[in-house]
Amino acid sequence: MHFLVTNDDGVDAPGLLALAQEIRKLGRVTVVAPDKNWSASGHVKTMNRPLRVKEVILEDGTKAFASDGAPSDCVALSMLGLLGEKIDCVVSGINPNANLGHDVTYSGTVTAAMEGTISNIPSIAISLDAPEFHTGPLDYLAAAQVARVVVEKVGKNKMPGNVLLNVNVPYLPFNEIKGFRITRQGLRVYRDELVRREDPRGRPYYWIGGDAPTGVPEEGTDIGALNGGFVSITPISLDLTAYDCLEQFQSWNIGK
Ligand code: MN
C-alpha cells in the first residue's frame, strides 16, 4: 500500500509527523503537505496562480514535499502525477482540534480527504479533540495509533464510493479510550463574534473572534461519542443533496 499523508496545519506540524510515522508501519508513505497553515480554508482548487513544490526534511530525517497550495491542492497534485506513482489511500491530519458537525465544511483536514474521495481513493481525515486551554506540546501518539487502526480496517474492507471517513479522537491515552463509534454529524454551536477595531491610520478592520465552538452531545453523534470518551468515525458523503426535501421543492412548481 502507498499512502499519501497530508494535513492543513503545514508540513512542520507535529500531528503530521506523528501520523506519518504510525502509517509507515502499514506501508509506504509519501508526505505532501502545505508550506503554511491552511486551517479553516475549506475546499480549495487553486486555478489562477502556479503551484510550487519543494522537497523538505521532516524532524525525523524523512523526506517530504511542501507545496504553496492548499491541502486539497496537495492531494490533487499528488493524484495528477506529481509523485509519478499511484496512491492507494489518503490520510489527512492529525489536526490538533476536533472537526465536528458543520466544521467539516470549513476544515482543510477534511477537505484534503474530500479531494482524495473525488479521485475515488479511500480517504480518511483524523482530528484530535485537544482540550481548549491546553498549553505546551500535544501528545499525538494515541490519535496516530487510532489512525493506524482505522486505516488498517479501510485496507481490509471496501470503502463505498463518494464517501470519506471523518475520525475524531478524544484526548486520552490509547488504553483509556472507551472504544470506537460509527456516528452521524452532530450540531456544532458556534460562538463567533465580530470584533471591529481601528488600524493605526484610523481605518476599521474586522476580526471574526469569540469563543471556541461547543456542541450538542447527542447520542449517536460525533460530539456525543467524543463526550463519552469514544473515537468518533463519521462517514461523510460528498453527495450533499437534501433527498428528504426533493418533493417539497418540486411542489413549489417553480416553472416548466
Ligand atoms: Mn488545522
Boltz pocket constraint, residues with backbone or C-beta under 6 A from the ligand:
constraints:
  - pocket:
      binder: B
      contacts: [[A, 8], [A, 9], [A, 38], [A, 39], [A, 40], [A, 95], [A, 96], [A, 108], [A, 109]]
      max_distance: 6.0
